[in-house]
Each structure stands twice: as C-alpha cells, then as structure tokens.
Amino acid sequence: MFRLTPKGPYALDPQDAGAKGQKGRGTFEPHNKNYLEVAKLVLSVASASIGAIALFFFRADAIAQGLQRHIAWPLSFFVFCVVYGVGFIGLLVWRYEKYCHRPESYTRPWYVASTSLGFSMLICLASGYAAFVWILLH
C-alpha cells in the first residue's frame, strides 16, 4: 500500500518538526487560533445559508415552488459542512491539548482525520454554493 505520510508521531508545532526535545513547543498556538477562526467563519456562513435556503420552503409563489424540488442538494452540502466543521473544531482542540501533554500521541491517523475533516468542511461549503448557483441559473 502506498502511503504519502510516514509512520510515527507527528510534530504539530512547526518549529518542533524534525527537532528533538522541547525547543519548538507552543509554536502551533497562533496557527491553531487561525484554524479555529476560519472554521468558525465557515460554520457561520454555512448556518446562515441553511437559514436562507430554509426560507424557500416557506414561500408559496411559483418560482419558489419550482426551486423547492432541487434545493435539497445545496441544503445537504451546508448541513454536512456544519457537521464536518464541528468535528474539525472538536478534534483539533482535543488533539492539540493531548499533543501539548504527550507529543508522541499525535500520529498519522489523527493527522489524517483532522486534515480530512477540515478539507471536507471547505469542500462542502464550496459545493453547496456551486450547487445553489447552478440551480438558480438553470
């Protein structure tokens, strides 16, 4: 099986990568804050989008009724975006806390899980808007 990432523990702190000892400990903190802020922004946009799309279900005019059949795709993308985003935030905070106490606990499966959740959140947001625009234009 071809693997892109090596086995063993991962250094979550950028300055700690490839170094022995505690010399770079804590350098991920600014990145952690940035990742959490971006995730919170994406969650806010996805949640607002869910609310905006939900308004189409309460309208009774002919245009809205035609959109109601197709609007489930963007809605499901936005819902998955929120689910992945909450998972990403929870996993990132939890694993960083564990990493600060036991650096060897951050391994390939945790790296892959957090990266996958983060990218899935962003892809679902983009896909939701792409589907929404495509539905509105067709």
CNS distance restraints for C-alpha pairs under 8 A (distance, minus, plus):
assign (resid   5 and name CA) (resid 108 and name CA) 7.04 0.50 0.50
assign (resid   6 and name CA) (resid 108 and name CA) 7.44 0.50 0.50
assign (resid   7 and name CA) (resid 107 and name CA) 7.46 0.50 0.50
assign (resid   7 and name CA) (resid 108 and name CA) 6.37 0.50 0.50
assign (resid   8 and name CA) (resid 104 and name CA) 7.89 0.50 0.50
assign (resid   8 and name CA) (resid 107 and name CA) 5.87 0.50 0.50
assign (resid   8 and name CA) (resid 108 and name CA) 6.90 0.50 0.50
assign (resid   9 and name CA) (resid 103 and name CA) 7.43 0.50 0.50
assign (resid   9 and name CA) (resid 104 and name CA) 4.94 0.50 0.50
assign (resid   9 and name CA) (resid 105 and name CA) 6.54 0.50 0.50
assign (resid   9 and name CA) (resid 106 and name CA) 5.49 0.50 0.50
assign (resid   9 and name CA) (resid 107 and name CA) 4.38 0.50 0.50
assign (resid   9 and name CA) (resid 108 and name CA) 6.95 0.50 0.50
assign (resid  10 and name CA) (resid  17 and name CA) 7.66 0.50 0.50
assign (resid  10 and name CA) (resid 103 and name CA) 7.86 0.50 0.50
assign (resid  10 and name CA) (resid 104 and name CA) 7.14 0.50 0.50
assign (resid  10 and name CA) (resid 106 and name CA) 5.53 0.50 0.50
assign (resid  10 and name CA) (resid 107 and name CA) 5.34 0.50 0.50
assign (resid  10 and name CA) (resid 108 and name CA) 6.89 0.50 0.50
assign (resid  10 and name CA) (resid 111 and name CA) 7.67 0.50 0.50
assign (resid  11 and name CA) (resid  16 and name CA) 5.94 0.50 0.50
assign (resid  11 and name CA) (resid  17 and name CA) 5.01 0.50 0.50
assign (resid  11 and name CA) (resid  18 and name CA) 7.74 0.50 0.50
assign (resid  11 and name CA) (resid 103 and name CA) 7.20 0.50 0.50
assign (resid  11 and name CA) (resid 106 and name CA) 7.33 0.50 0.50
assign (resid  12 and name CA) (resid  16 and name CA) 7.47 0.50 0.50
assign (resid  12 and name CA) (resid  17 and name CA) 7.47 0.50 0.50
assign (resid  12 and name CA) (resid  28 and name CA) 6.45 0.50 0.50
assign (resid  12 and name CA) (resid  96 and name CA) 7.65 0.50 0.50
assign (resid  12 and name CA) (resid  99 and name CA) 7.48 0.50 0.50
assign (resid  12 and name CA) (resid 106 and name CA) 7.42 0.50 0.50
assign (resid  13 and name CA) (resid  17 and name CA) 6.61 0.50 0.50
assign (resid  13 and name CA) (resid  24 and name CA) 6.48 0.50 0.50
assign (resid  13 and name CA) (resid  25 and name CA) 6.19 0.50 0.50
assign (resid  13 and name CA) (resid  26 and name CA) 6.37 0.50 0.50
assign (resid  13 and name CA) (resid  27 and name CA) 5.15 0.50 0.50
assign (resid  13 and name CA) (resid  28 and name CA) 4.48 0.50 0.50
assign (resid  14 and name CA) (resid  24 and name CA) 7.34 0.50 0.50
assign (resid  14 and name CA) (resid  27 and name CA) 6.38 0.50 0.50
assign (resid  14 and name CA) (resid  28 and name CA) 6.38 0.50 0.50
assign (resid  15 and name CA) (resid  19 and name CA) 7.63 0.50 0.50
assign (resid  15 and name CA) (resid  23 and name CA) 7.66 0.50 0.50
assign (resid  15 and name CA) (resid  24 and name CA) 4.66 0.50 0.50
assign (resid  15 and name CA) (resid  25 and name CA) 7.53 0.50 0.50
assign (resid  15 and name CA) (resid  27 and name CA) 6.44 0.50 0.50
assign (resid  16 and name CA) (resid  20 and name CA) 7.46 0.50 0.50
assign (resid  16 and name CA) (resid  22 and name CA) 7.38 0.50 0.50
assign (resid  16 and name CA) (resid  23 and name CA) 6.51 0.50 0.50
assign (resid  16 and name CA) (resid  24 and name CA) 4.30 0.50 0.50
assign (resid  16 and name CA) (resid  25 and name CA) 6.28 0.50 0.50
assign (resid  16 and name CA) (resid  27 and name CA) 7.89 0.50 0.50
assign (resid  19 and name CA) (resid  23 and name CA) 7.44 0.50 0.50
assign (resid  19 and name CA) (resid  24 and name CA) 7.84 0.50 0.50
assign (resid  25 and name CA) (resid 100 and name CA) 7.73 0.50 0.50
assign (resid  26 and name CA) (resid 100 and name CA) 7.73 0.50 0.50
assign (resid  27 and name CA) (resid  31 and name CA) 7.94 0.50 0.50
assign (resid  28 and name CA) (resid  32 and name CA) 5.91 0.50 0.50
assign (resid  29 and name CA) (resid  33 and name CA) 6.28 0.50 0.50
assign (resid  30 and name CA) (resid  34 and name CA) 6.30 0.50 0.50
assign (resid  31 and name CA) (resid  35 and name CA) 6.08 0.50 0.50
assign (resid  32 and name CA) (resid  36 and name CA) 6.13 0.50 0.50
assign (resid  32 and name CA) (resid  92 and name CA) 7.91 0.50 0.50
assign (resid  33 and name CA) (resid  37 and name CA) 6.10 0.50 0.50
assign (resid  34 and name CA) (resid  38 and name CA) 6.19 0.50 0.50
assign (resid  35 and name CA) (resid  39 and name CA) 6.08 0.50 0.50
assign (resid  36 and name CA) (resid  40 and name CA) 6.05 0.50 0.50
assign (resid  36 and name CA) (resid  89 and name CA) 6.39 0.50 0.50
assign (resid  37 and name CA) (resid  41 and name CA) 6.17 0.50 0.50
assign (resid  38 and name CA) (resid  42 and name CA) 6.17 0.50 0.50
assign (resid  39 and name CA) (resid  43 and name CA) 6.07 0.50 0.50
assign (resid  39 and name CA) (resid  85 and name CA) 6.19 0.50 0.50
assign (resid  39 and name CA) (resid  88 and name CA) 7.89 0.50 0.50
assign (resid  39 and name CA) (resid  89 and name CA) 6.99 0.50 0.50
assign (resid  39 and name CA) (resid 118 and name CA) 7.87 0.50 0.50
assign (resid  40 and name CA) (resid  44 and name CA) 6.10 0.50 0.50
assign (resid  40 and name CA) (resid  85 and name CA) 7.89 0.50 0.50
assign (resid  41 and name CA) (resid  45 and name CA) 6.23 0.50 0.50
assign (resid  42 and name CA) (resid  46 and name CA) 6.04 0.50 0.50
assign (resid  42 and name CA) (resid  85 and name CA) 7.67 0.50 0.50
assign (resid  42 and name CA) (resid 121 and name CA) 7.91 0.50 0.50
assign (resid  42 and name CA) (resid 122 and name CA) 7.50 0.50 0.50
assign (resid  42 and name CA) (resid 125 and name CA) 7.48 0.50 0.50
assign (resid  43 and name CA) (resid  47 and name CA) 5.95 0.50 0.50
assign (resid  43 and name CA) (resid  81 and name CA) 7.22 0.50 0.50
assign (resid  43 and name CA) (resid  82 and name CA) 5.59 0.50 0.50
assign (resid  43 and name CA) (resid  85 and name CA) 6.32 0.50 0.50
assign (resid  43 and name CA) (resid  86 and name CA) 7.91 0.50 0.50
assign (resid  44 and name CA) (resid  48 and name CA) 6.09 0.50 0.50
assign (resid  45 and name CA) (resid  49 and name CA) 6.05 0.50 0.50
assign (resid  46 and name CA) (resid  50 and name CA) 6.21 0.50 0.50
assign (resid  46 and name CA) (resid  78 and name CA) 5.27 0.50 0.50
assign (resid  46 and name CA) (resid  79 and name CA) 7.42 0.50 0.50
assign (resid  46 and name CA) (resid  81 and name CA) 6.65 0.50 0.50
assign (resid  46 and name CA) (resid  82 and name CA) 6.47 0.50 0.50
assign (resid  46 and name CA) (resid 125 and name CA) 6.60 0.50 0.50
assign (resid  47 and name CA) (resid  51 and name CA) 6.39 0.50 0.50
assign (resid  47 and name CA) (resid  78 and name CA) 7.26 0.50 0.50
assign (resid  47 and name CA) (resid  79 and name CA) 7.84 0.50 0.50
assign (resid  47 and name CA) (resid  82 and name CA) 7.05 0.50 0.50
assign (resid  48 and name CA) (resid  52 and name CA) 6.16 0.50 0.50
assign (resid  49 and name CA) (resid  53 and name CA) 6.04 0.50 0.50
assign (resid  49 and name CA) (resid  75 and name CA) 7.98 0.50 0.50
assign (resid  49 and name CA) (resid  78 and name CA) 7.04 0.50 0.50
assign (resid  50 and name CA) (resid  54 and name CA) 6.01 0.50 0.50
assign (resid  50 and name CA) (resid  75 and name CA) 6.10 0.50 0.50
assign (resid  50 and name CA) (resid  78 and name CA) 6.33 0.50 0.50
assign (resid  50 and name CA) (resid  79 and name CA) 7.21 0.50 0.50
assign (resid  51 and name CA) (resid  55 and name CA) 6.56 0.50 0.50
assign (resid  52 and name CA) (resid  56 and name CA) 7.38 0.50 0.50
assign (resid  53 and name CA) (resid  57 and name CA) 7.48 0.50 0.50
assign (resid  53 and name CA) (resid  71 and name CA) 7.43 0.50 0.50
assign (resid  53 and name CA) (resid  75 and name CA) 6.80 0.50 0.50
assign (resid  54 and name CA) (resid  58 and name CA) 7.24 0.50 0.50
assign (resid  55 and name CA) (resid  59 and name CA) 6.77 0.50 0.50
assign (resid  56 and name CA) (resid  64 and name CA) 5.81 0.50 0.50
assign (resid  56 and name CA) (resid  65 and name CA) 7.92 0.50 0.50
assign (resid  56 and name CA) (resid  67 and name CA) 7.58 0.50 0.50
assign (resid  56 and name CA) (resid  68 and name CA) 6.64 0.50 0.50
assign (resid  57 and name CA) (resid  64 and name CA) 7.49 0.50 0.50
assign (resid  57 and name CA) (resid  65 and name CA) 7.81 0.50 0.50
assign (resid  57 and name CA) (resid  68 and name CA) 6.26 0.50 0.50
assign (resid  59 and name CA) (resid  64 and name CA) 6.04 0.50 0.50
assign (resid  59 and name CA) (resid  65 and name CA) 7.38 0.50 0.50
assign (resid  60 and name CA) (resid  64 and name CA) 6.57 0.50 0.50
assign (resid  60 and name CA) (resid  65 and name CA) 6.38 0.50 0.50
assign (resid  61 and name CA) (resid  65 and name CA) 6.26 0.50 0.50
assign (resid  62 and name CA) (resid  66 and name CA) 6.29 0.50 0.50
assign (resid  63 and name CA) (resid  67 and name CA) 6.48 0.50 0.50
assign (resid  64 and name CA) (resid  68 and name CA) 6.14 0.50 0.50
assign (resid  65 and name CA) (resid  69 and name CA) 7.32 0.50 0.50
assign (resid  66 and name CA) (resid  70 and name CA) 7.70 0.50 0.50
assign (resid  67 and name CA) (resid  71 and name CA) 5.86 0.50 0.50
assign (resid  67 and name CA) (resid 135 and name CA) 7.60 0.50 0.50
assign (resid  67 and name CA) (resid 136 and name CA) 7.92 0.50 0.50
assign (resid  68 and name CA) (resid  72 and name CA) 7.42 0.50 0.50
assign (resid  70 and name CA) (resid 135 and name CA) 7.01 0.50 0.50
assign (resid  71 and name CA) (resid  75 and name CA) 6.36 0.50 0.50
assign (resid  71 and name CA) (resid 132 and name CA) 7.18 0.50 0.50
assign (resid  71 and name CA) (resid 135 and name CA) 7.49 0.50 0.50
assign (resid  72 and name CA) (resid  76 and name CA) 5.98 0.50 0.50
assign (resid  73 and name CA) (resid  77 and name CA) 6.33 0.50 0.50
assign (resid  73 and name CA) (resid 128 and name CA) 7.24 0.50 0.50
assign (resid  73 and name CA) (resid 131 and name CA) 6.86 0.50 0.50
assign (resid  73 and name CA) (resid 132 and name CA) 7.92 0.50 0.50
assign (resid  74 and name CA) (resid  78 and name CA) 6.22 0.50 0.50
assign (resid  74 and name CA) (resid 127 and name CA) 7.36 0.50 0.50
assign (resid  74 and name CA) (resid 128 and name CA) 4.24 0.50 0.50
assign (resid  74 and name CA) (resid 129 and name CA) 6.70 0.50 0.50
assign (resid  74 and name CA) (resid 131 and name CA) 5.54 0.50 0.50
assign (resid  74 and name CA) (resid 132 and name CA) 5.51 0.50 0.50
assign (resid  75 and name CA) (resid  79 and name CA) 6.22 0.50 0.50
assign (resid  75 and name CA) (resid 128 and name CA) 6.97 0.50 0.50
assign (resid  76 and name CA) (resid  80 and name CA) 6.12 0.50 0.50
assign (resid  76 and name CA) (resid 128 and name CA) 7.74 0.50 0.50
assign (resid  77 and name CA) (resid  81 and name CA) 6.07 0.50 0.50
assign (resid  77 and name CA) (resid 124 and name CA) 5.14 0.50 0.50
assign (resid  77 and name CA) (resid 125 and name CA) 6.62 0.50 0.50
assign (resid  77 and name CA) (resid 127 and name CA) 6.63 0.50 0.50
assign (resid  77 and name CA) (resid 128 and name CA) 4.88 0.50 0.50
assign (resid  78 and name CA) (resid  82 and name CA) 6.36 0.50 0.50
assign (resid  78 and name CA) (resid 124 and name CA) 6.43 0.50 0.50
assign (resid  78 and name CA) (resid 125 and name CA) 5.96 0.50 0.50
assign (resid  78 and name CA) (resid 128 and name CA) 5.82 0.50 0.50
assign (resid  79 and name CA) (resid  83 and name CA) 6.35 0.50 0.50
assign (resid  80 and name CA) (resid  84 and name CA) 5.97 0.50 0.50
assign (resid  80 and name CA) (resid 121 and name CA) 7.37 0.50 0.50
assign (resid  80 and name CA) (resid 124 and name CA) 6.63 0.50 0.50
assign (resid  81 and name CA) (resid  85 and name CA) 5.89 0.50 0.50
assign (resid  81 and name CA) (resid 120 and name CA) 7.23 0.50 0.50
assign (resid  81 and name CA) (resid 121 and name CA) 4.58 0.50 0.50
assign (resid  81 and name CA) (resid 122 and name CA) 7.13 0.50 0.50
assign (resid  81 and name CA) (resid 123 and name CA) 7.95 0.50 0.50
assign (resid  81 and name CA) (resid 124 and name CA) 5.13 0.50 0.50
assign (resid  81 and name CA) (resid 125 and name CA) 5.80 0.50 0.50
assign (resid  82 and name CA) (resid  86 and name CA) 6.10 0.50 0.50
assign (resid  82 and name CA) (resid 121 and name CA) 7.18 0.50 0.50
assign (resid  83 and name CA) (resid  87 and name CA) 6.25 0.50 0.50
assign (resid  83 and name CA) (resid 121 and name CA) 7.94 0.50 0.50
assign (resid  84 and name CA) (resid  88 and name CA) 5.97 0.50 0.50
assign (resid  84 and name CA) (resid 117 and name CA) 5.46 0.50 0.50
assign (resid  84 and name CA) (resid 118 and name CA) 7.11 0.50 0.50
assign (resid  84 and name CA) (resid 120 and name CA) 6.50 0.50 0.50
assign (resid  84 and name CA) (resid 121 and name CA) 5.13 0.50 0.50
assign (resid  85 and name CA) (resid  89 and name CA) 6.15 0.50 0.50
assign (resid  85 and name CA) (resid 117 and name CA) 6.96 0.50 0.50
assign (resid  85 and name CA) (resid 118 and name CA) 6.72 0.50 0.50
assign (resid  85 and name CA) (resid 121 and name CA) 5.41 0.50 0.50
assign (resid  86 and name CA) (resid  90 and name CA) 6.09 0.50 0.50
assign (resid  87 and name CA) (resid  91 and name CA) 5.92 0.50 0.50
assign (resid  87 and name CA) (resid 117 and name CA) 6.78 0.50 0.50
assign (resid  88 and name CA) (resid  92 and name CA) 5.87 0.50 0.50
assign (resid  88 and name CA) (resid 114 and name CA) 5.90 0.50 0.50
assign (resid  88 and name CA) (resid 117 and name CA) 5.21 0.50 0.50
assign (resid  88 and name CA) (resid 118 and name CA) 5.62 0.50 0.50
assign (resid  89 and name CA) (resid  93 and name CA) 6.13 0.50 0.50
assign (resid  90 and name CA) (resid  94 and name CA) 6.05 0.50 0.50
assign (resid  91 and name CA) (resid  95 and name CA) 5.85 0.50 0.50
assign (resid  91 and name CA) (resid 114 and name CA) 6.37 0.50 0.50
assign (resid  92 and name CA) (resid  96 and name CA) 5.98 0.50 0.50
assign (resid  92 and name CA) (resid 114 and name CA) 6.32 0.50 0.50
assign (resid  93 and name CA) (resid  97 and name CA) 6.19 0.50 0.50
assign (resid  94 and name CA) (resid  98 and name CA) 6.29 0.50 0.50
assign (resid  95 and name CA) (resid  99 and name CA) 5.92 0.50 0.50
assign (resid  95 and name CA) (resid 106 and name CA) 6.96 0.50 0.50
assign (resid  95 and name CA) (resid 110 and name CA) 7.61 0.50 0.50
assign (resid  96 and name CA) (resid 100 and name CA) 6.14 0.50 0.50
assign (resid  97 and name CA) (resid 101 and name CA) 6.73 0.50 0.50
assign (resid  98 and name CA) (resid 102 and name CA) 5.91 0.50 0.50
assign (resid  98 and name CA) (resid 103 and name CA) 7.47 0.50 0.50
assign (resid  98 and name CA) (resid 105 and name CA) 6.88 0.50 0.50
assign (resid  98 and name CA) (resid 106 and name CA) 7.75 0.50 0.50
assign (resid  99 and name CA) (resid 103 and name CA) 4.45 0.50 0.50
assign (resid  99 and name CA) (resid 104 and name CA) 7.11 0.50 0.50
assign (resid  99 and name CA) (resid 105 and name CA) 6.01 0.50 0.50
assign (resid  99 and name CA) (resid 106 and name CA) 5.88 0.50 0.50
assign (resid 106 and name CA) (resid 110 and name CA) 6.13 0.50 0.50
assign (resid 106 and name CA) (resid 111 and name CA) 7.01 0.50 0.50
assign (resid 107 and name CA) (resid 111 and name CA) 6.21 0.50 0.50
assign (resid 108 and name CA) (resid 112 and name CA) 5.99 0.50 0.50
assign (resid 109 and name CA) (resid 113 and name CA) 6.01 0.50 0.50
assign (resid 110 and name CA) (resid 114 and name CA) 6.12 0.50 0.50
assign (resid 111 and name CA) (resid 115 and name CA) 6.09 0.50 0.50
assign (resid 112 and name CA) (resid 116 and name CA) 5.84 0.50 0.50
assign (resid 113 and name CA) (resid 117 and name CA) 6.17 0.50 0.50
assign (resid 114 and name CA) (resid 118 and name CA) 6.21 0.50 0.50
assign (resid 115 and name CA) (resid 119 and name CA) 6.18 0.50 0.50
assign (resid 116 and name CA) (resid 120 and name CA) 5.85 0.50 0.50
assign (resid 117 and name CA) (resid 121 and name CA) 6.09 0.50 0.50
assign (resid 118 and name CA) (resid 122 and name CA) 6.54 0.50 0.50
assign (resid 119 and name CA) (resid 123 and name CA) 6.01 0.50 0.50
assign (resid 120 and name CA) (resid 124 and name CA) 5.97 0.50 0.50
assign (resid 121 and name CA) (resid 125 and name CA) 6.34 0.50 0.50
assign (resid 122 and name CA) (resid 126 and name CA) 6.28 0.50 0.50
assign (resid 123 and name CA) (resid 127 and name CA) 5.91 0.50 0.50
assign (resid 124 and name CA) (resid 128 and name CA) 5.86 0.50 0.50
assign (resid 125 and name CA) (resid 129 and name CA) 6.40 0.50 0.50
assign (resid 126 and name CA) (resid 130 and name CA) 6.07 0.50 0.50
assign (resid 127 and name CA) (resid 131 and name CA) 5.97 0.50 0.50
assign (resid 128 and name CA) (resid 132 and name CA) 6.05 0.50 0.50
assign (resid 129 and name CA) (resid 133 and name CA) 6.04 0.50 0.50
assign (resid 130 and name CA) (resid 134 and name CA) 6.06 0.50 0.50
assign (resid 131 and name CA) (resid 135 and name CA) 6.09 0.50 0.50
assign (resid 132 and name CA) (resid 136 and name CA) 6.22 0.50 0.50
assign (resid 133 and name CA) (resid 137 and name CA) 6.09 0.50 0.50
assign (resid 134 and name CA) (resid 138 and name CA) 6.14 0.50 0.50
